Amino acid sequence: MSSSVNFDAEEPLTSSVKPLTNATITVRVIKSFPYRNVKNIIFNDYNLMEKTVQDLKTDSLSHIKATGAFRAFRNIEFDTLKIYTHAHGSKTVNLIINFDHDEDWMLQDLSKKLVNYDIGNETEISLFNMKDYHEYKANPEEKWL
């Protein structure tokens, strides 16, 4: 069975339509790796040209402290940001965290602008505790089943 799909091959990808000064990014806040306990923060109209890694971290932590849905996440020390996936890029088979690209995708320089890490519209970024990440990476056993 075939179906007709109406689309314009010349139409730009949704990730490139919005300017970097008005981007939408998702921060995946990871409470527990083994139990796959994740909650998303979506930042709309986020200026990737001006915002630094520290700004994103501060905005994310402020959202966690101010939003009731994140009450269970407040006892975790979130200290690390890492790119999970770029828009329209390949995704990892691990649903909780991207183990690839640790050297390149860890946002370690807090003063660096987000755009300098190649973060664009619709990029997903993970926020987590580095110690928990290393423990899970050494033994990626899932306990939620």
Secondary structure as UniProt FT lines:
FT   TURN            9..10
FT   HELIX           14..17
FT   HELIX           20..22
FT   STRAND          23..32
FT   TURN            33..36
FT   STRAND          37..46
FT   TURN            48..50
FT   HELIX           53..66
FT   HELIX           68..73
FT   TURN            74..75
FT   STRAND          80..85
FT   TURN            87..88
FT   HELIX           102..105
FT   TURN            110..111
FT   HELIX           114..117
FT   TURN            121..122
FT   STRAND          124..128
FT   HELIX           130..138
//
